[in-house]
Amino acid sequence: MRKLKPVLLSTAFALAATPLMAQQEQFITIGTGGQTGVYYVVGQSVCRLVNRDTAETGLRCTAPATGGSIDNINQIKAGGMTMGVAQSDWQHHAYNGTSDYEGDAFENLRAVFAVHPEPFTVVARADSGVETFADLAGKRVNVGNPGSGSRGTFEVVLDAMGMSMGDFALASELRPAEQSAALGDNQVDAISYTVGHPNGSIQEATSTVDARLVEVAGPEIDALVEANPFYATATIPGGMYAGNDEDVQTFGVKATFVTSADVPEETVYQVVKAVFDNFDRFKGLHPAFANLTHEEMIGEGNSAPLHPGAERYYREQGWLE
């Protein structure tokens, strides 16, 4: 017995230690957006699926609220985030060094997949008299918080329309979670959001005050869409929000999931695998995901090169040649 005891103890220790030694936990962080937006749901949903397999992969995921697209890309570039959600236009600009990234291209930016469409959305109080984007001149408008993709896209629309921030009586910089209350309290006449629908913040705005979704269309917007392949015309269906029974024409982008070339291939592979191996579960986590297909997610909205980890998974599935 004395000879067997050390063997049994060492064997028991090895069995107990093997799972911990085989998979040392690796923490990954996903940049999202405001807690009322779909970006936050994207990050939380991906993390939920990744964390289901922590025992096998060693990956443990968190997805905190952030400033949005541009903030996420900048934090990935600085090494503060592993991955993040960003509008397709800001993925393009960051990788190619255009717009706000002029002279500062993020050449290590990598695409992982696209997610849902995001129409550029303007909501105005019914008593403001605003019916078109041009009618915002002289009004109090929430243009979005600095660092958000919504704010960046708002500035692009201003430029396309030949307008500027100086045309507004007030250009507030509230975050998405704050702007609906401001509209209801008559602190602003209109709010803006580039977001997937249905959206809780827009539902709050239209249910607490008589408010209308504003059409963002016309020759200027047509020219903007034609000149930029990462934009597309979009329709917000009628009946989705209180008091808004008619379809509203606008334009929009795709939400995309991005990372850096510096992130290991295996890490990105396991994140992608967690999403697509549980695709029906993922699509059920928010109404904006319901009609997603893997073909669209890997083929649309991505202007940066695919990360090798994502490409590896897609090739294994036969989705890429």
VOGU-3710 file (C-alpha; in Angstrom, 3 decimals, decimal comma):
1> mrklkpvlls> 0,000/0,000/0,000  2,818/2,368/0,780  4,179/1,879/-2,718  0,811/2,416/-4,370  -0,158/5,520/-2,399  2,290/7,970/-4,055  1,242/6,671/-7,479  -2,437/7,166/-6,720  -1,854/10,632/-5,351  0,214/11,715/-8,298
11> tafalaatpl> -2,356/10,286/-10,709  -5,187/12,080/-8,932  -3,214/15,314/-9,010  -2,559/14,923/-12,720  -6,226/14,271/-13,468  -7,286/17,301/-11,433  -4,642/19,555/-12,961  -5,032/18,535/-16,615  -8,030/20,765/-17,518  -6,416/23,845/-16,014
21> maqqeqfiti> -3,027/23,134/-17,571  -4,508/22,269/-20,968  -6,529/25,452/-21,301  -5,148/28,509/-19,610  -7,804/31,222/-19,845  -7,306/34,001/-22,354  -9,388/37,142/-21,904  -10,757/38,939/-24,952  -12,652/42,224/-24,992  -15,182/43,299/-27,624
31> gtggqtgvyy> -15,932/47,002/-28,127  -19,642/47,675/-28,629  -21,583/50,943/-28,269  -24,229/52,449/-26,011  -26,306/50,026/-23,942  -29,512/50,931/-25,808  -28,023/50,127/-29,216  -27,732/46,940/-31,246  -23,896/47,070/-31,142  -24,084/46,326/-27,437
41> vvgqsvcrlv> -26,331/43,355/-28,181  -23,902/42,123/-30,867  -20,977/42,141/-28,437  -22,950/40,593/-25,602  -24,337/37,910/-27,923  -20,932/36,949/-29,296  -19,515/36,784/-25,775  -22,402/34,637/-24,585  -21,632/32,074/-27,290  -17,858/32,233/-26,777
51> nrdtaetglr> -18,191/31,790/-23,020  -20,282/28,651/-23,481  -17,081/26,919/-24,636  -14,548/28,449/-22,237  -13,721/25,034/-20,761  -12,687/23,774/-24,213  -11,171/26,899/-25,789  -9,844/28,790/-22,771  -11,407/32,012/-24,116  -13,302/34,263/-21,722
61> ctapatggsi> -15,078/37,191/-23,321  -16,386/40,566/-22,097  -18,193/43,234/-24,117  -18,391/46,598/-22,329  -20,313/49,630/-23,545  -18,124/52,049/-25,526  -18,350/55,220/-27,597  -19,090/53,270/-30,780  -17,478/52,568/-34,154  -14,574/55,005/-34,264
71> dninqikagg> -13,813/54,530/-30,585  -13,750/50,750/-31,073  -11,428/50,916/-34,079  -9,075/53,280/-32,265  -8,994/51,051/-29,190  -8,276/47,965/-31,303  -5,437/49,865/-32,972  -4,042/50,876/-29,571  -4,333/47,337/-28,214  -7,035/48,209/-25,686
81> mtmgvaqsdw> -9,679/45,994/-27,341  -9,359/42,591/-28,997  -12,290/43,046/-31,370  -15,141/45,453/-31,916  -18,229/46,422/-33,861  -17,954/49,229/-36,415  -19,986/50,691/-39,239  -18,879/49,505/-42,678  -18,029/53,057/-43,761  -15,633/53,526/-40,833
91> qhhayngtsd> -14,045/50,144/-41,460  -13,366/51,387/-44,992  -12,036/54,770/-43,913  -9,817/53,357/-41,163  -8,217/50,731/-43,390  -7,767/53,048/-46,377  -6,726/56,167/-44,455  -9,576/58,371/-45,665  -12,016/60,799/-44,008  -11,157/61,081/-40,285
101> yegdafenlr> -8,263/58,650/-40,851  -6,573/60,752/-43,542  -2,828/60,116/-43,242  -3,341/57,608/-40,415  -4,434/54,381/-42,105  -4,899/51,358/-39,845  -3,298/48,831/-42,192  -3,527/46,026/-39,603  -7,328/46,323/-39,395  -8,972/43,027/-40,319
111> avfavhpepf> -12,564/42,103/-41,098  -14,226/39,161/-39,339  -17,833/39,298/-40,545  -20,646/41,752/-41,238  -23,805/41,781/-39,173  -27,102/43,665/-39,642  -27,984/46,654/-41,860  -28,047/50,054/-40,134  -30,181/52,822/-41,613  -29,240/56,419/-40,847
121> tvvaradsgv> -32,224/57,424/-38,722  -33,508/60,882/-37,817  -36,451/61,319/-35,430  -38,080/64,725/-34,912  -40,797/65,985/-32,602  -44,047/66,373/-34,520  -44,369/69,966/-33,264  -40,933/70,910/-34,682  -42,151/71,160/-38,272  -39,275/68,995/-39,489
131> etfadlagkr> -40,233/66,804/-42,451  -36,922/66,502/-44,332  -33,262/66,604/-43,321  -32,919/70,138/-44,719  -35,663/71,266/-42,311  -33,241/70,673/-39,409  -31,615/74,037/-40,143  -32,310/76,384/-37,252  -33,414/73,527/-34,969  -31,937/71,924/-31,836
141> vnvgnpgsgs> -30,426/68,650/-32,988  -28,563/65,881/-31,205  -25,754/65,061/-33,642  -24,287/62,178/-31,608  -21,374/61,703/-29,247  -17,807/62,156/-30,538  -16,187/58,817/-31,374  -19,422/57,206/-32,520  -20,080/56,047/-36,061  -23,443/57,804/-35,913
151> rgtfevvlda> -21,733/61,149/-35,319  -19,297/60,504/-38,159  -22,071/59,620/-40,587  -24,103/62,650/-39,526  -21,134/64,850/-40,479  -20,923/63,088/-43,856  -24,607/63,832/-44,504  -24,128/67,470/-43,519  -21,313/67,796/-46,028  -23,350/66,108/-48,751
161> mgmsmgdfal> -26,265/68,473/-48,088  -24,045/71,560/-48,072  -24,785/72,180/-44,396  -22,684/72,552/-41,256  -23,073/72,366/-37,478  -23,415/76,145/-37,470  -26,767/75,791/-39,223  -28,360/74,432/-36,037  -29,681/76,471/-33,137  -28,079/73,783/-30,944
171> aselrpaeqs> -25,857/70,805/-31,845  -25,890/68,610/-28,745  -23,558/65,614/-28,308  -25,649/63,274/-26,170  -25,052/59,538/-26,169  -27,791/57,255/-27,545  -29,011/56,357/-24,044  -29,612/60,038/-23,274  -31,126/61,417/-26,454  -34,634/59,940/-26,329
181> aalgdnqvda> -35,317/61,537/-22,940  -33,977/64,839/-24,265  -36,431/64,653/-27,175  -39,318/63,865/-24,846  -38,354/66,686/-22,456  -38,244/69,172/-25,364  -34,528/69,820/-24,886  -33,941/69,028/-28,580  -36,154/69,044/-31,662  -34,569/66,035/-33,339
191> isytvghpng> -32,209/63,143/-32,682  -30,128/60,975/-35,006  -28,874/57,408/-34,839  -27,267/55,019/-37,326  -28,641/51,790/-35,955  -30,330/48,478/-36,656  -34,099/48,281/-36,276  -36,163/47,811/-34,229  -34,232/49,836/-31,671  -35,121/50,451/-28,033
201> siqeatstvd> -33,987/54,069/-28,013  -36,164/54,935/-31,038  -39,085/53,027/-29,502  -38,686/55,077/-26,327  -38,594/58,337/-28,278  -41,712/57,612/-30,338  -43,720/56,229/-27,412  -43,049/59,116/-25,002  -43,701/62,008/-27,378  -45,438/62,523/-30,708
211> arlvevagpe> -42,438/62,080/-33,009  -41,813/61,231/-36,663  -39,045/59,440/-38,514  -37,601/61,883/-41,051  -36,896/61,007/-44,677  -33,220/61,335/-45,660  -33,342/61,131/-49,434  -32,994/63,169/-52,608  -30,331/63,823/-55,250  -27,625/64,648/-52,693
221> idalveanpf> -28,101/61,324/-50,908  -28,337/59,451/-54,220  -24,973/60,937/-55,234  -23,470/60,035/-51,838  -24,583/56,403/-52,179  -23,407/56,148/-55,778  -19,943/57,466/-54,891  -19,423/55,186/-51,871  -19,855/51,404/-52,181  -20,160/50,997/-48,401
231> yatatipggm> -23,471/52,934/-48,452  -26,827/51,691/-49,732  -30,345/53,078/-49,871  -32,533/51,769/-47,058  -36,148/51,676/-45,967  -37,370/51,732/-42,377  -40,656/49,787/-42,507  -43,842/51,500/-41,417  -45,591/50,231/-38,327  -42,389/49,487/-36,456
241> yagndedvqt> -42,702/52,548/-34,194  -45,693/54,311/-32,623  -47,168/57,017/-34,843  -45,047/56,010/-37,841  -47,237/53,896/-40,103  -45,561/54,685/-43,429  -42,232/53,446/-44,800  -39,427/55,996/-44,499  -36,664/56,261/-47,097  -33,080/56,825/-46,020
251> fgvkatfvts> -29,657/55,258/-46,598  -27,360/53,230/-44,433  -24,388/51,012/-43,750  -23,665/47,552/-42,386  -22,578/46,830/-38,855  -19,296/44,908/-39,097  -17,169/42,917/-36,676  -13,467/43,787/-36,858  -10,147/42,990/-35,210  -6,414/43,444/-35,708
261> advpeetvyq> -3,908/41,334/-37,621  -2,017/41,153/-34,314  -4,751/38,981/-32,731  -3,791/35,272/-32,991  -5,426/33,200/-35,717  -6,727/30,616/-33,249  -8,453/33,269/-31,137  -10,425/34,697/-34,054  -11,146/31,199/-35,393  -12,732/30,148/-32,097
271> vvkavfdnfd> -14,847/33,328/-31,905  -16,132/32,844/-35,462  -16,750/29,163/-34,775  -18,767/30,003/-31,647  -21,044/32,284/-33,686  -21,588/30,146/-36,783  -21,707/26,776/-35,038  -24,607/28,286/-33,061  -26,033/30,413/-35,867  -29,741/29,863/-35,161
281> rfkglhpafa> -29,178/30,688/-31,513  -27,288/33,862/-32,504  -30,042/34,992/-34,895  -32,592/34,613/-32,116  -30,821/37,034/-29,774  -32,171/40,210/-31,455  -34,813/40,917/-34,134  -32,180/42,738/-36,260  -30,319/39,403/-36,633  -33,333/37,351/-37,706
291> nltheemige> -32,709/37,439/-41,470  -28,921/37,167/-41,456  -27,251/34,656/-43,771  -23,652/33,528/-43,722  -23,330/34,518/-47,393  -24,153/38,159/-46,621  -22,103/38,211/-43,422  -18,877/37,199/-45,149  -19,543/38,876/-48,489  -20,959/42,331/-47,728
301> gnsaplhpga> -19,710/45,400/-45,897  -16,130/44,219/-45,423  -13,472/46,368/-47,067  -10,488/45,367/-44,899  -8,906/41,949/-45,576  -10,394/38,977/-43,759  -8,495/37,903/-40,666  -6,794/34,514/-41,278  -8,724/32,971/-38,367  -12,060/33,922/-39,946
311> eryyreqgwl> -10,903/32,880/-43,408  -9,830/29,484/-42,054  -13,297/28,775/-40,633  -15,097/29,926/-43,799  -12,900/27,708/-45,981  -13,557/24,723/-43,718  -17,290/25,290/-44,245  -16,883/25,553/-48,010  -18,066/29,168/-48,008  -14,863/30,451/-49,565
321> e> -12,922/28,839/-52,399
//
